[in-house]
């Protein structure tokens, strides 16, 4: 099996390789700003609105598509403040503004809780919400009969909760919801990297099994479970291993008396991220099967296969990203070797770097000293 230090470095590098490209990031930032400007220019004089990102963009867990033909999504919240509108009227109001833009109009479709603007390799969900007097955010939800209702939600609070899990004592508290720009993360924390790897494997698994996108494990469910199981590990593979191994017990402990799963939003216990599992049991089955697959592919095989076989195991999942990750390891090790910063101990094996712990290796030079 690969040594512990190598596995940690491999997954550290992998998380970097599956980040969105600069082109994709530029597109996201430009699109977000364009939609925000449109909404503010059309609604700003009549309504008090706040606009901010939610979901993976605000949490720093976006990943690049598995295939060039796949897309990525951006979630934008537009919340009406200090004025009540019926949910149907608020949803319609936002839709009319987006339809006034010639580009958005031809790619616009209504979904249950959002307006979706479709692009060739991405889509933007614009989520209408009401910021109630009690401080709660309420999202418009279209029912099967065509009527609308408000559902209590708290995406801003959820992002704050997630950042606290990521940053721990280094987290700086943020104010209540305000209009905010999309801030693309440049330095990711361990928990963010683990979730990105889990999401990337999830996408591979769904593609491999050929199942419908409708039963795909939702990112927020993965994010919340991983965040609750995270115990401030610094190494990516160590954190990934501990989280994945605890997945089954976590799921088993989150059932009600009727054996239905109840995995709540940590900042809004009325919201159950597994609420669709009862109506669509195939979603639950796919999630459970994926948990087994990610444990086998990423964790168990790392402990029984040698480096070459384990690399071959990861190749179909991470494609060229696995080669780039290993190349990064090689380049770094060569640098440390030339500097004489190598050591060995029985726990971690060979260590590289100026802070490596163990018996140091003598520097290898061409003249043999």
N, C-alpha and C positions, 0 to 999 in steps of 0.2 A: 504493500500500500504506500502511497505518497506520504512523506513525512508531514507532521502537523504544521510546521512552519510553511512548507510548500503549499499545502492546501489552503491555509489562510491567505497567503499571497496570491494564489490562483484565483480565489473567489473575490479578493479585493480588486484584482485586475479585471475580472469578468464584469464586475458591477460597473466599472468604468467603460468597458467596451459596449455595453447595452444601453448607454445613455442616448438620448435623442441627439441627432446630428446638429451642427450649428445652423444648417439650412432650415431644419425643422423648428428649432428654437426661434430663429428669426421670423419664421412664418407665424408661429404661435403669438409672439409678442406683437407683431404687426396687426394680426387679425383681432386680437383681444383689444388693442387700442382703438382700432377702427370701429368695432361694435360699441365699445364704451362711448366714444365720441358721438356716434349716431344716437344712442339712447339719451345721452345727456342733452344734446342739442334739440331733440324732439320733445323731451319730457321735463327738462330742467326748469322751464319757466312756469309750469303748471303743477309739478309734483316735486316733493322732496324725495330723491332716490339715492340709494347707495349701490355701488357696483363693485364686486370683488370676485376673484377666482375661488373655486372650491375644488375638492377632490384631489387627484394626483398632482395637478399643477401647483396647488397651494401647499401640498405636503412634500413635494420634491420626490415623488415616486413614479414619475413618468418614465417610460422605456421606449426604445425605438421599435418599430414594427418587426414582427418575425420575418415577414417577407416584404419585398418591395411593393407588392400589391395591397398589403394590409394597410389599415389606417390607424391613426391615433386620435384621441378625443381631447377636447378642452371644455371645461365646465365654467360657466360665468353666471353669477347670481346678480339679478337686478331686483332689489328689494324696495318696495314702496314704504315710506316712513311717515308716521303721524297722520295718515289718512286711510280710511277704510274703503275698499272696493270689494264687491262680490268677486269670488274667485274666477267666475266666467268672464267678468268684465276686465279683470286684471290680465288674465291670460290673453284675451282678445286685444287689449291695448298694446301689449308688448309685441304680439304678432303683427299688428298693423304697422308699428314703427319699423320692424324688420322688413316687412313687405314693401315699404316705401323705398328701399334700396334696391336698385335694379339687379345687382349681382346676387344679393341675398334672396330676393324674391323667387328666382327661378330654382334655387336650391333649398328652399325652406319647406320643412314638414313639421307637423305637430305631433309630439309624443305625449305620453301620459302626464309627465310633470315638467316638460320643457318644450321649447322650440328648437329644432335641430337644423343647423345649416351644414349641408353636405358639400365637401370638397373632394377632389380626386383621391387624395391620400390622407384625409383627416376630416373631422367634423366637429362643430362647436355646438354644445348644448347651452342655450340661454334659458336659465331657470327663473321664472317669475316668483317672487316671494313677497310676503307682507310682514313688515316688522311691527308686531303688535305692541300695544301700550305696556304690556307686562315684560317686554324685552325679548319675547320668543319670536323666532322666525317661522312663518307658516308658508308652505309651498303649495301652489295650485296643483290639484290632481284631477285629471279627467277620468270619470268612471266609465264602465262598459256601456251604460245606457246614454252616454253623451252629456250627462250632467257633471258639475264640478264641485269640488269641496276643498277645504284647506286642511292640510296635514301638518302638524307641528314638526319642525325640523330645526337643526342647529348646526349647519355646516361650518360656520365661523368658530363656534365653540369646539367642534370636533377637531378642527385643524389645530387650535390652541392645545387641546388635550394631547394630540399626536406629537406636537413639537415638545411638549413637556416630557413625553416618553423618550423622545430622541435625545434631547439635550440635558435632561436631568437637572442637576443643580446649576448648570450653565444657562438654563432657559430664562429669558427675560420676558416678563409678563407683558401682554399686549392689551390695548384698549378694546372696547366693544366695536362692533362692525362699523367700518367707515369705508368710503370709496378708496380702493387700493389698486395699485398697478400689479401686473403679473411679474413676479420676481422669480426668475429662473435660478435654481440652486447651482452653485459652482462647486461647493464643497459639501458632500453628502456624509451624513452620519451612518454609523453601523446599521441601525435599524432600517433606515431608508434603503441601504444597499441590499439588505436581506429581503425586503419586500419586493424590490425590483427583480431580484433573482427568482423569487417565487412566482411573480407575475409572468416573467419571461418563460419559465418552465410551464406554467399554466397555459400560455398561448401555444407552446409547442405541443402539449398534451392534447389540447382541443383539436389542433390541426391534424395531429397524428391519428386520433380516434375518428375523425371525420364527423363529429357530432355538431349539432346546430349551435350557433352563437347564442341562442336563447337559453341554453342550459349551461352556458359557460359560468364558472364560479366568479361571482362579482368581486371586483377589486377591493371594495370597501370591506367586505367580509374577511378577505385575506388580511387586509391592513389592520383591522381591529383585533383579530385573533392573534396575529403575530406581535402586535404592540402590547397586548396584555400578557403575553408569554415572555416577552423580552426582559432580561434581567441585567441589563447594562454591560453585557459582554463587549469587549473592544474589538475582538477579531471576528471577521465576517463569517468564516466557516464555523467557528465555535458557536456563534449566536444562531446561525442557520440550523446547525445540528440540534441544539437544545430546543429550539422552537418547534422544529418538525417532529422531534421525538415526543413532544408534549401535546401535539395536535389531537391524537385520538382521545386521551383522557379529558382534554378540554371539551371536546365535542360531547363526550358521554356525560359530562357534568352539567351541560347546558340543555337539559331536557325538562319539560314540565311533567306533571303527573300523568299526562296522556301520551307521553313519549314523543311529544312534538318539540322540535328544537327552538330555543329562544335565545338568540345572540343579540343583545341589545346595543344600541348606540350608547357609549359610555357617558354622553352628556345629555341624552334624551331617552330615558328608559322606556318610553312609549313606542319607540321605533325599534322594530325587530328586523335585523338584516337577513334573517332566514325566514321571513314571513311567507315567501312564495313557495317554500319547500312543501308545505301542506297541500297547496293547490296543485303544484307541479312536482311530484316526488322524484321525477327524473333529474331535477336540478340537484336535489340532495344526493342522489346516487352518483352523479357525475362528480360532485364535490368530494364525496368519500373515496371514490376510485382515484381521483387526482391526488389526494393526500397520501394514499398508498404508493402511487407512482413516484411522487417527488421524494418520498422517503427512500425508496429503492434506488432510484436513479442517482440522487445526489449524496445521500448519506450512507446507506448500507454498502453500496458498491465501493465507496471510498475506503472502507475498512477491510475489504476482502480482495480487491483487485490490485495488481501492480500498476505502476505509473502508466505504462503503455496501454494496458487494457482499460484502465479507467479513463484515459484520454479518448480512446475509441468509443467508450460508453457515452461520453459527454459530447462528442463531435456532432451527432445528429441533432442534439438539443440546442447547442450554442453555435453551430456551424463555424464560420471563419473566426468568430469571436474567441473560441477556445485557443486557436493557434496564436492569435494576437496576445492573449493573456499569458501564454507560456513564453512567447518571445520576449515579453516584458520582464518575466522572471529571469530569463537567460541574460538579458542585457544588464539587469541590476546586479545579478550574481557575479558576472564578469567584472563589473566595476568594483564591487567589494573585494573580489579576489585580488585584483590588481593593487588595491589599497592595503591588503593584508587584514581585512576585517572579516574573518571567518572563524567560527568556533564550533564545538560539538558538545552535546550533552545527551544523556540517555532518554530524557523526556521528549524533547523537541527535535532531536537529530541534529542535522547541520544547520547552523544559524549564520545569517549574514547581517552585517551592519555594525556600526561603531558601538552599539549598545548590546550586542549579542552576548549571551551568557554561556559559559562552558569553557572547555579546553580549547585554546586558540590554535589554529593551523599556522604553520610557518608559511610566509609568503612564497609563492612559486615563481621563480625567475628563470629565464632561459639559460643562465650560467650556473644554475643548480645550487644557489645559496639562499 
